[in-house]
Structures are given as C-alpha cells and as structure tokens.
Amino acid sequence: MKRVFLLAMLAVLVVFIACAYVRDAKDAPRISKDALKARLGSPDLILLDVRAGSDWEKSGEKIAGAVRMDPKTVDDWSDTLPKDKEIVLYCA
C-alpha cells in the first residue's frame, strides 16, 4: 500500500532538477517520475521535499531519502547545496 501511494505521489509531484543558481521555477529543467524513480538511492542525487511546513507535517507519506527544506528560506539554504550533485526538489 505504501509503495503504491508513493508511486501515486510521484505521479502528481511537480519535480524540478535545480542547481544553486536556478532561482526561477519556470527556468528549471524537469524530470519525469520514472526517471526520478530510477535515480532514487544514487549518491549523486539530493532529493529535497519543499512542501509548506503544514502540508509536510500533515502528510503521513514521505519519499525515503528526501530531506525537508523550508521553501520560505530558500535564500538561506540554496547556496549550501553541493554544486557537483543532481538536486531534485518536489512538492505536492
């Protein structure tokens, strides 16, 4: 059940590959759910859950390996991300 939910969640996620210098979502390249699923667990991938705090707290489901980052403070943490990794942000 949990796996089915996570796959469904991936299907409706807005997923972005972002670098520290990409600030505007419309300029960020996108990744399909299947491509992301194939990359999960890679040491070269950093998966960031950027849902609003209340949405994240209410959710009983989270993608394994994702790190929660507050979207309201993106200017504080975006420059701390490694530039040699693939960064994927998602929200639902």
ZABA-554124 format. One line per field, with one value per residue: residue number from 1; chain; x, y, z of N, C-alpha, C in turn. Coordinates in pm, 1 decimal, decimal comma. Example, Ala and Ser with C-alpha at 12.3 -4.5 7.8 and 13.67 -1.06 7.14 Angstrom:
! residues 2
i	[1 | 2] $
ch	[A | A] $
n_x	[1319,0 | 1285,0] $
n_y	[-569,0 | -225,0] $
n_z	[780,0 | 708,0] $
ca_x	[1230,0 | 1367,0] $
ca_y	[-450,0 | -106,0] $
ca_z	[780,0 | 714,0] $
c_x	[1320,0 | 1290,0] $
c_y	[-330,0 | 3,0] $
c_z	[780,0 | 787,0] $
This chain:
! residues 92
i	[1 | 2 | 3 | 4 | 5 | 6 | 7 | 8 | 9 | 10 | 11 | 12 | 13 | 14 | 15 | 16 | 17 | 18 | 19 | 20 | 21 | 22 | 23 | 24 | 25 | 26 | 27 | 28 | 29 | 30 | 31 | 32 | 33 | 34 | 35 | 36 | 37 | 38 | 39 | 40 | 41 | 42 | 43 | 44 | 45 | 46 | 47 | 48 | 49 | 50 | 51 | 52 | 53 | 54 | 55 | 56 | 57 | 58 | 59 | 60 | 61 | 62 | 63 | 64 | 65 | 66 | 67 | 68 | 69 | 70 | 71 | 72 | 73 | 74 | 75 | 76 | 77 | 78 | 79 | 80 | 81 | 82 | 83 | 84 | 85 | 86 | 87 | 88 | 89 | 90 | 91 | 92] $
ch	[A | A | A | A | A | A | A | A | A | A | A | A | A | A | A | A | A | A | A | A | A | A | A | A | A | A | A | A | A | A | A | A | A | A | A | A | A | A | A | A | A | A | A | A | A | A | A | A | A | A | A | A | A | A | A | A | A | A | A | A | A | A | A | A | A | A | A | A | A | A | A | A | A | A | A | A | A | A | A | A | A | A | A | A | A | A | A | A | A | A | A | A] $
n_x	[82,6 | 189,4 | 394,6 | 248,5 | 113,1 | 330,8 | 426,1 | 203,6 | 208,1 | 446,2 | 363,8 | 202,0 | 358,5 | 521,6 | 814,0 | 1143,6 | 1466,1 | 1727,8 | 1982,8 | 2211,6 | 2219,8 | 1984,0 | 1695,7 | 1437,3 | 1144,0 | 1025,9 | 1240,3 | 1379,2 | 1494,8 | 1294,5 | 1213,0 | 1101,4 | 867,2 | 937,3 | 1206,2 | 1308,6 | 1247,7 | 1417,7 | 1658,5 | 1656,5 | 1821,0 | 2074,2 | 2407,2 | 2472,3 | 2252,5 | 2044,7 | 1758,0 | 1504,7 | 1240,9 | 1015,8 | 773,4 | 519,6 | 539,7 | 313,2 | 177,0 | 368,0 | 395,1 | 137,9 | 126,4 | 144,3 | 306,1 | 618,3 | 887,7 | 1135,6 | 1458,8 | 1446,3 | 1503,9 | 1369,8 | 1319,4 | 1267,5 | 1063,6 | 1028,9 | 1264,1 | 1453,2 | 1658,4 | 1839,6 | 1935,7 | 1991,4 | 2242,5 | 2407,2 | 2398,0 | 2554,5 | 2741,1 | 2814,4 | 2631,2 | 2319,8 | 2032,7 | 1711,6 | 1399,7 | 1084,8 | 728,5 | 392,4] $
n_y	[-119,1 | 126,2 | 160,2 | 182,3 | 418,5 | 596,6 | 581,9 | 686,3 | 937,7 | 1033,2 | 1051,1 | 1275,1 | 1478,0 | 1789,8 | 1814,8 | 1921,3 | 1962,2 | 2120,8 | 2365,6 | 2544,2 | 2800,8 | 2832,3 | 3002,8 | 3059,0 | 2886,7 | 2836,4 | 2824,9 | 2601,7 | 2275,8 | 1980,9 | 1658,3 | 1333,8 | 1118,4 | 850,4 | 864,2 | 985,8 | 791,3 | 586,6 | 699,9 | 724,0 | 673,4 | 701,0 | 811,3 | 1050,7 | 1208,1 | 1447,3 | 1473,9 | 1692,2 | 1779,6 | 2019,9 | 2102,9 | 2309,2 | 2382,9 | 2304,5 | 2133,0 | 1933,0 | 1837,9 | 1732,7 | 1523,4 | 1176,3 | 1037,3 | 1020,5 | 1059,8 | 821,9 | 902,1 | 1166,3 | 1507,9 | 1746,3 | 2080,3 | 2417,2 | 2604,9 | 2876,3 | 2977,9 | 2957,3 | 3116,7 | 3113,4 | 2847,5 | 2753,1 | 2816,2 | 2649,2 | 2400,2 | 2122,7 | 2171,4 | 1975,6 | 1774,1 | 1620,6 | 1797,1 | 1759,3 | 1894,5 | 1867,3 | 1906,2 | 1885,1] $
n_z	[0,0 | 87,3 | -98,2 | -336,2 | -284,1 | -268,3 | -530,5 | -661,8 | -549,8 | -654,2 | -915,6 | -920,5 | -839,7 | -864,2 | -1015,4 | -1002,3 | -1142,1 | -1001,3 | -982,6 | -772,5 | -875,1 | -1013,2 | -984,6 | -1059,2 | -1105,0 | -1355,1 | -1523,3 | -1452,3 | -1531,6 | -1588,7 | -1447,2 | -1518,4 | -1344,4 | -1369,4 | -1445,0 | -1216,1 | -1024,8 | -1108,6 | -1038,1 | -763,0 | -455,4 | -553,8 | -499,2 | -611,3 | -615,1 | -467,2 | -290,8 | -230,0 | -24,3 | -56,8 | 43,5 | 191,9 | 540,7 | 702,8 | 528,7 | 494,4 | 757,6 | 806,2 | 632,2 | 607,4 | 449,6 | 300,0 | 70,5 | 75,9 | 182,4 | 111,7 | 200,6 | 412,2 | 334,4 | 409,5 | 206,4 | 233,0 | 317,6 | 120,5 | 17,3 | 222,6 | 240,4 | -18,4 | -131,9 | 5,7 | -97,8 | -260,3 | -557,0 | -729,9 | -742,5 | -839,6 | -797,9 | -682,1 | -640,2 | -481,7 | -450,4 | -332,3] $
ca_x	[0,0 | 276,5 | 465,3 | 152,0 | 90,9 | 448,6 | 426,6 | 98,8 | 256,4 | 544,2 | 292,5 | 140,4 | 453,9 | 590,5 | 952,5 | 1240,9 | 1610,0 | 1771,7 | 2118,2 | 2208,0 | 2199,9 | 1850,0 | 1606,5 | 1302,7 | 1093,9 | 996,6 | 1367,4 | 1438,6 | 1458,4 | 1206,1 | 1246,1 | 979,9 | 860,9 | 1010,8 | 1348,9 | 1341,8 | 1241,2 | 1539,5 | 1773,5 | 1647,3 | 1926,7 | 2203,4 | 2483,9 | 2484,9 | 2121,1 | 1992,2 | 1613,8 | 1455,7 | 1096,5 | 997,3 | 634,1 | 495,3 | 553,2 | 189,1 | 149,5 | 464,9 | 362,9 | 12,3 | 143,2 | 199,5 | 390,5 | 732,7 | 974,9 | 1254,0 | 1582,0 | 1426,2 | 1532,2 | 1273,4 | 1375,8 | 1161,2 | 1067,5 | 1029,6 | 1401,5 | 1538,3 | 1778,1 | 1932,9 | 1996,6 | 2022,3 | 2385,8 | 2480,5 | 2386,3 | 2673,4 | 2725,4 | 2851,0 | 2524,4 | 2191,4 | 1940,1 | 1571,6 | 1304,8 | 947,1 | 622,0 | 263,7] $
ca_y	[0,0 | 242,3 | 173,0 | 232,1 | 559,7 | 672,4 | 591,4 | 782,1 | 1068,8 | 1072,1 | 1082,5 | 1407,6 | 1576,7 | 1881,6 | 1780,6 | 2007,9 | 1947,7 | 2258,8 | 2396,4 | 2656,4 | 2926,3 | 2838,7 | 3061,2 | 3071,9 | 2752,7 | 2817,9 | 2801,5 | 2476,0 | 2156,7 | 1887,8 | 1516,5 | 1252,6 | 1032,5 | 727,1 | 896,7 | 1006,8 | 660,9 | 514,7 | 766,1 | 719,3 | 595,8 | 736,3 | 905,3 | 1177,4 | 1272,9 | 1503,6 | 1489,9 | 1788,1 | 1795,3 | 2162,4 | 2134,4 | 2400,4 | 2314,3 | 2240,5 | 2021,3 | 1828,4 | 1781,7 | 1657,2 | 1407,8 | 1054,5 | 975,7 | 1096,8 | 978,4 | 780,0 | 967,3 | 1309,9 | 1596,9 | 1857,5 | 2214,5 | 2517,2 | 2687,1 | 3018,7 | 3019,8 | 2905,4 | 3200,1 | 3076,0 | 2715,6 | 2714,8 | 2828,2 | 2546,2 | 2273,2 | 2092,6 | 2200,9 | 1857,9 | 1675,2 | 1648,8 | 1841,5 | 1748,3 | 1948,1 | 1831,7 | 1947,3 | 1830,7] $
ca_z	[0,0 | 97,1 | -225,8 | -433,5 | -253,0 | -306,5 | -676,7 | -697,8 | -509,2 | -754,7 | -1039,3 | -913,4 | -790,7 | -953,8 | -985,7 | -1067,2 | -1119,8 | -984,2 | -937,7 | -679,0 | -947,3 | -1071,6 | -884,5 | -1113,1 | -1135,6 | -1496,9 | -1591,4 | -1405,9 | -1609,1 | -1518,6 | -1455,2 | -1510,1 | -1225,6 | -1396,9 | -1439,9 | -1075,8 | -958,1 | -1145,0 | -975,3 | -616,8 | -391,4 | -611,7 | -415,9 | -683,4 | -613,7 | -342,1 | -306,7 | -131,8 | -9,2 | -28,7 | 73,7 | 303,6 | 669,0 | 748,0 | 438,1 | 523,7 | 888,2 | 798,3 | 545,3 | 665,5 | 347,1 | 252,0 | -13,0 | 150,5 | 142,1 | 89,9 | 312,4 | 414,5 | 337,5 | 413,6 | 85,3 | 268,3 | 349,2 | 13,1 | 4,4 | 329,3 | 222,9 | -156,4 | -158,9 | 79,7 | -169,3 | -340,7 | -699,1 | -807,8 | -727,4 | -904,6 | -693,4 | -723,9 | -543,1 | -512,0 | -360,4 | -376,8] $
c_x	[87,0 | 348,7 | 372,7 | 126,6 | 209,2 | 458,5 | 320,6 | 142,0 | 358,4 | 476,0 | 234,7 | 235,4 | 499,9 | 737,8 | 1045,4 | 1381,8 | 1661,1 | 1917,5 | 2108,3 | 2181,2 | 2064,2 | 1753,9 | 1461,2 | 1254,3 | 1068,1 | 1123,3 | 1430,8 | 1398,7 | 1373,0 | 1254,9 | 1116,4 | 982,8 | 939,0 | 1161,7 | 1393,3 | 1344,8 | 1368,2 | 1662,9 | 1771,2 | 1755,5 | 2065,2 | 2278,2 | 2501,6 | 2355,1 | 2089,9 | 1846,0 | 1562,1 | 1304,4 | 1074,1 | 849,7 | 627,1 | 495,6 | 428,7 | 153,5 | 242,2 | 430,7 | 238,2 | 26,2 | 204,6 | 296,2 | 499,2 | 819,4 | 1102,2 | 1378,1 | 1568,9 | 1455,2 | 1435,2 | 1348,2 | 1260,2 | 1168,2 | 1069,8 | 1171,1 | 1500,6 | 1665,8 | 1883,0 | 2004,7 | 2038,5 | 2171,5 | 2468,6 | 2477,4 | 2510,0 | 2646,1 | 2757,5 | 2748,3 | 2402,5 | 2092,1 | 1799,2 | 1484,8 | 1165,9 | 853,2 | 492,2 | 152,6] $
c_y	[125,5 | 266,3 | 229,2 | 380,2 | 644,8 | 687,0 | 690,3 | 923,9 | 1120,5 | 1115,7 | 1223,2 | 1516,2 | 1669,0 | 1866,3 | 1870,1 | 1956,4 | 2089,7 | 2263,9 | 2517,0 | 2788,2 | 2937,7 | 2887,2 | 3063,0 | 2935,7 | 2732,6 | 2790,6 | 2667,7 | 2360,3 | 2063,5 | 1745,1 | 1437,8 | 1165,7 | 904,4 | 750,5 | 918,4 | 874,4 | 580,7 | 572,3 | 760,4 | 627,8 | 625,2 | 832,3 | 1041,6 | 1257,4 | 1324,0 | 1536,2 | 1577,6 | 1798,4 | 1940,0 | 2198,5 | 2234,0 | 2319,9 | 2240,9 | 2121,2 | 1903,6 | 1758,7 | 1694,2 | 1529,2 | 1290,6 | 986,2 | 1072,4 | 1004,5 | 949,2 | 848,3 | 1116,4 | 1386,8 | 1713,6 | 1988,9 | 2313,4 | 2605,5 | 2836,9 | 3070,6 | 2971,8 | 2987,3 | 3166,2 | 2944,4 | 2681,0 | 2721,0 | 2723,7 | 2411,2 | 2248,4 | 2113,8 | 2080,4 | 1745,5 | 1717,3 | 1679,6 | 1833,7 | 1797,6 | 1900,4 | 1887,0 | 1888,4 | 1917,3] $
c_z	[0,0 | -35,5 | -333,2 | -409,8 | -296,6 | -457,8 | -724,9 | -663,8 | -609,8 | -883,2 | -1037,9 | -865,3 | -902,1 | -917,8 | -1066,5 | -1040,9 | -1109,8 | -942,6 | -846,6 | -749,6 | -1013,5 | -963,8 | -930,0 | -1160,8 | -1284,0 | -1578,2 | -1554,2 | -1497,1 | -1524,3 | -1538,8 | -1440,9 | -1384,8 | -1247,9 | -1391,2 | -1295,5 | -1001,5 | -985,4 | -1075,1 | -822,5 | -560,0 | -446,7 | -518,8 | -482,1 | -685,1 | -474,4 | -368,2 | -194,0 | -137,9 | 32,5 | -9,9 | 188,9 | 433,2 | 713,1 | 658,3 | 467,9 | 655,6 | 884,2 | 717,4 | 620,9 | 570,3 | 303,2 | 167,9 | 65,1 | 93,5 | 118,5 | 218,2 | 303,0 | 426,7 | 328,6 | 289,1 | 113,8 | 294,3 | 243,3 | -4,0 | 109,8 | 300,8 | 80,8 | -188,1 | -84,7 | 8,5 | -254,7 | -489,4 | -787,4 | -797,0 | -807,8 | -792,3 | -750,7 | -609,3 | -581,0 | -406,9 | -414,2 | -324,8] $
